[in-house]
Amino acid sequence: MDFLSVFGILLAIAAIVIGQHLEGGNLGMLVNGPAILIVVGGSIGATMLQSPLPVFMRSLNLLKWIFVPPPREFAKTKSELVRWSRIARKDGLLGLENVVKKVASDYTRKGLQLLIDGNDPEVIRETLEHDAATRESRDMQAARVYDGMGGYAPTLGILGAVIGLIHVMSNLADPALLGQGIAVAFVATIYGVGLANLMFLPAGNKLKAIIREETREQEMVIIGLVAIAEGENPRVIESRLQGLVY
C-alpha cells in the first residue's frame, strides 16, 4: 500500500473542506449533483473519445498502482544477477537451467532463456530492449489518459458554470434566488479545477514515475544478462549494477 498517495488525497480533501469552513461556508455548498455529472461524466466521455479502447482499458488496470504499486526490489535483482553470473562462470550457461523455472518475472525469465540458449549478447540486448520499449510505450499511453482527463476537467467545469448561469438568468424575476444560484453555478468550476489538479494530473504523473521505475529495473536485467553472456567477472557486473540501485 502506498500510504503517501492515500495521505495526499486525504490531505487535499481536508484542506478544501477546512478552508471552506474558515471562509464561513459549509460543506453543503460544495455538493452539487449536476455539476459532478457534467465535470466527471464529460471528462471521462471526452477521454474515451480520444483514446483507443485497449489504451483506455489499460489505464483502468493501472489505476490500482497509485495505491498498490508493483514491488521494485532493485537490490534483490542485483544480487540475483550477480549470483547467476557466478553460476554461469562456474558451471557454464547450462547451469542456469534450474534457475530459470524459479524466476517470477516473465521478462527476466525470457532473458534468462535467451542466455541459456546461447544467443549472441547483442541479440539478447536487442530483444529485451525491444520488449521493454514496447511495454513502456503502452503503459505511458495509458498513463496519459489521466493527463487528458486533467486537461478536459477545468473546461467542463466552466461549461457547467455557464449552464448554471443560464439557469440563473432565467430566474431574474426573483432576485432572492440570484445569489444562491450563482454560487451553485460556480461549484462546477471548483469541481473541474479541483479534480484536474488534485486527482487526474497527479494520478497520471504518479503512474509515469512507477512506469519509469519498471523500466529502470528492466535496464538492470539487460545489463546483467548481457554481461553474463559476454563472460564478464561477477565483481565487475556487481559494480556496474550498483549504479542503478538507489
Rosetta blueprint (number, residue, H / E / L):
1 M L
2 D L
3 F H
4 L H
5 S H
6 V H
7 F H
8 G H
9 I H
10 L H
11 L H
12 A H
13 I H
14 A H
15 A H
16 I H
17 V H
18 I H
19 G H
20 Q H
21 H H
22 L H
23 E L
24 G L
25 G L
26 N L
27 L H
28 G H
29 M H
30 L H
31 V L
32 N L
33 G H
34 P H
35 A H
36 I H
37 L H
38 I H
39 V H
40 V H
41 G H
42 G H
43 S H
44 I H
45 G H
46 A H
47 T H
48 M H
49 L H
50 Q H
51 S L
52 P L
53 L H
54 P H
55 V H
56 F H
57 M H
58 R H
59 S H
60 L H
61 N H
62 L H
63 L H
64 K H
65 W H
66 I H
67 F L
68 V L
69 P L
70 P L
71 P L
72 R L
73 E L
74 F H
75 A H
76 K H
77 T H
78 K H
79 S H
80 E H
81 L H
82 V H
83 R H
84 W H
85 S H
86 R H
87 I H
88 A H
89 R H
90 K H
91 D H
92 G L
93 L H
94 L H
95 G H
96 L H
97 E H
98 N H
99 V H
100 V H
101 K L
102 K L
103 V L
104 A L
105 S L
106 D H
107 Y H
108 T H
109 R H
110 K H
111 G H
112 L H
113 Q H
114 L H
115 L H
116 I H
117 D L
118 G L
119 N L
120 D L
121 P H
122 E H
123 V H
124 I H
125 R H
126 E H
127 T H
128 L H
129 E H
130 H H
131 D H
132 A H
133 A H
134 T H
135 R H
136 E H
137 S H
138 R H
139 D H
140 M H
141 Q H
142 A H
143 A H
144 R H
145 V H
146 Y H
147 D H
148 G H
149 M H
150 G H
151 G H
152 Y H
153 A H
154 P H
155 T H
156 L H
157 G H
158 I H
159 L H
160 G H
161 A H
162 V H
163 I H
164 G H
165 L H
166 I H
167 H H
168 V H
169 M H
170 S L
171 N L
172 L L
173 A L
174 D L
175 P H
176 A H
177 L H
178 L H
179 G H
180 Q H
181 G H
182 I H
183 A H
184 V H
185 A H
186 F H
187 V H
188 A H
189 T H
190 I H
191 Y H
192 G H
193 V H
194 G H
195 L H
196 A H
197 N H
198 L H
199 M H
200 F H
201 L H
202 P H
203 A H
204 G H
205 N H
206 K H
207 L H
208 K H
209 A H
210 I H
211 I H
212 R H
213 E H
214 E H
215 T H
216 R H
217 E H
218 Q H
219 E H
220 M H
221 V H
222 I H
223 I H
224 G H
225 L H
226 V H
227 A H
228 I H
229 A H
230 E L
231 G L
232 E L
233 N L
234 P H
235 R H
236 V H
237 I H
238 E H
239 S H
240 R H
241 L H
242 Q H
243 G L
244 L L
245 V L
246 Y L
